[in-house]
Structure formats: C-alpha cells, structure tokens
Amino acid sequence: MRVIAYVAFLACMAAQAAQAGVTQQTSYRPFIVHGKTAMAIYNSVVSHSQRKGKFRTYATTDVSLRPKLQLVVRPKCKVNDVIIDARFAIHLPQLANESALPASLRVDWLDFANKLKRHEEHHRDIWLGCAADLVSTATSIAASDCNSFAREFKSRIKAANKSCRAKNEAFDEQAQGELPSIPFIRRALLGH
C-alpha cells in the first residue's frame, strides 16, 4: 500500500462550527490472469503479485490520504475544520475465461476471488479507522503559531501511518494462516 499524505492549509479564518470528517472513494482495478487448472491460475496470480515482507500478495490496495485543514489563528493556531479525503485503488485478479472452467473449480475460484475482495476491503476499513483517528487528533492540537501546528500535525500523520501499517500487517499475518483452508488454494498447492 502506498500512502500519500500532505497538509493543505486552506485558510486561517475566524472560528466557525467544525465539520470534521473523512470522505472516501474506492475504485476497483482488475488485472487479468489466465489458466484452466487451479495450479495454472494460481501461478498466473502469483506472477502478477508483489512481495510484502515474507508474503506474496494476491491482491493489493493503494491508499492516498489527503488531509485538508482550515485553521483558526487567534489566540492559538488550531483546527477549525478538517477533512481527510481517502482514496483507494483495489487491485484484484480477474480470470480471463472463467466460464470455461469446470463447475467445481469455478465455484472454488469465485470463492477465492470474493475472499480477496473482502480482504482488501478490510484493509480499506482499517485505513478509514486510522483516518478518523487522525481527524480526532488534529482537532486536539493547539500551537502558538501555524508553523508549530504544521510540524506537530506532520508528526502525528507519521505516527498514524506507522500505526496503521502495523495494523494492516497484523491482519495480513492472520490471513496467511487461513490460506491452507481455502479450497482453491488447496487445489492449486496439490497441483490440480
């Protein structure tokens, strides 16, 4: 997952009611895989995969978090309004000729593909939770000047990013342990 975070100071204005929140947009980007057996399909998926630590990915989620802040400068520099615009691109395998598969393999493939989609959507949910936490933390910062505020906010973005990456890695670690129980993976690893 790639994270792009930047701070856009829209304006330093007089206090108004805060409208803090997170907006999100998700796009799905398939990558085509081929094969007529579980092993061939699996190998095609793996050939498109990335390595993350000690694991191969079967699907990925790119993340872009863009905080947009409106600040008040009197008597201290603090948040009047913050919105985190979260954008996700979920990359999932799509089998080129799914209808040509034998019925039982097609059922196992579709189950696996759906599990991948739910898995990546859970990564998105983790990032959305982190973004909501960042909104909350931004509203708690008050600094003597806006440069100090910006330094503190950037520090908190870095900490939130580190924490969220750890949550996503823990989720992936757990999911790795479940792979052998997925019928499609069992078929592929048995060479069927």
N, C-alpha and C positions, 0 to 999 in steps of 0.2 A: 504494500500500500504506500502510495506517495501522499504526502501531506504538504500542502502549500498553505501557509498561514501568513497573513500580513494584516497590518493595522491600518485602517483608513480613517483618519480623523476628519469627519465630515464638517464639523463646525464647533466652535466654542460659543455656546448660546446660553441665554438665561434659562433657569430651571423650568421644566415642564414635567408632566406626568411621564414616567418611564414606560416604554413599550418593548421592553427586553424580550428576546426570544430567539428561536432557532428556526430557520427555513431550510427546506431540503428539496433536492431534485435528484432523482435516480434515473440513470439510463442503463440499458442492458445491451451489451456488445458481444454478440456470439462470435466464436472462432470455429471454423469448420474442421471436423475430424472425420476420419474415414475408417472403414473396416466392416467385415462381415462376421467376425467372431469377437467374443469378449476380449481376448488377448490382443487382437489387431486394433480394436477400438481403443483399448487401454493404452497400447503403445503409441497410438496417434495422439491421444490426450496428453500423455507424458512428454511427447516430442514438442508440444506447444507450451509445456509448463515451465514455471520458474522455480528456482531453488530458494527456499527461505529457511536459513539456518540448516538444520539437518533434514528438513522435509521438502518434498516436492509439492507444488500446488497443482490442483486440477482446475481451479478457477481463481480469479483474483478480483479484488475491489480496489480501485483507485479512489483516493479521498482528497478533496480540496475543501478546507475550512477557511472562510474569509470573514474575519470579524469586522464589523462596521460600527464605529463608535461615535456618539455625539457627547461632547464633554461640556461641563459647566466649570468656569474658572474662578468663581468667587464664592466663598472665601478660599476654597481649595480646589484643585483640579480633580474632578470626579466624573463618573459616568452619569449622563442624563438619560441616554438611550444606548442600547447595544443589541445588535442583531448579528447572529452568526449564520452566514449563508453556507450551507453544507451541500456539496455536490459530490455525487458518487457515480462511478462508471464500473459496473459489474460485468466482468468478462467470464463467459460461460461457454463450455463446449457444446456444439450443435452437430449432431450426426448428419452427414451428407445424405444418406439414403436410408433413413430409419425404417421406412415401410418395407424394405427388402429383408429385414431381419426375421428370423423365426420368432413366433409369438412369445415364447418364454424368455428369449434373450431381449426382445423389445421391451417386455414388462420390466425386466431387471435393469435395462439401460435407462428407461424413463424414471424408474425409482431412484437410481443413482443421480441422474441429471436434476431431479427435483430436490434431492438431498443437498446437492451442490448449491443450488439456488437458495435454499433456506439457510445454508451455512453462510453464504456470502451476505445475505440479508441480515443475518445476526451480527456479522462484522459491522454492517452499516448501523445497526441499532446500538452497538457498543460505542461507535463514534458519535452518534447523536446524543447519547447519555453524557459523553465527555464534553460535547459542545454545550449542552445545557449546564453542566457544572462550570464551564468557562464563563458563561453568561452570568451565573451567580457570583463567581469570584470577581468578575470585572466590576460588578456593582458595589463590591465591598472595598474597592481601592479608592483611597483619597490621598493625594500628594500635594506638596506645597506648590508645585508647578507641573505643567503638562509634559515636560521632558522627563521628569522623575516618574510621572504616571506611565509614560510610554515604556520606560525601562522596566518598571515593575510589571506591567501588563505583558511585555515580551517574555519576561522571566516566567510568568505564570503560564503563558502559552507553551513554553518549552517544557515545563513540568507536566502540564496536562497531556501534551503529546507523548512524553515518556510513559506516563501512567497508562494512557490509552493503548499504546503499543504493547505494553506488558499484559494488559487485559486480553488483547487480541491474540497474542502469542500463547497465553494460557488456554484460551478457547481452542486454538489450533492443536495444541498439545493433547487436549482431551479428545478432540475429534480424531486424531491419529490413532488413538487406542480403539476407536469404534470401527475403523475401516475394515478389519478382517470379518466383521459380522455382516457386511453389506453383500448381498447376493452377487451383484455384478462384479465386485472386486474379487470375491471368492472364485467366480468363474474364470476371471482373467488370470489370476495367480495360479490356478490349476491348469492353465494352458488351453482352456476351452474357447 
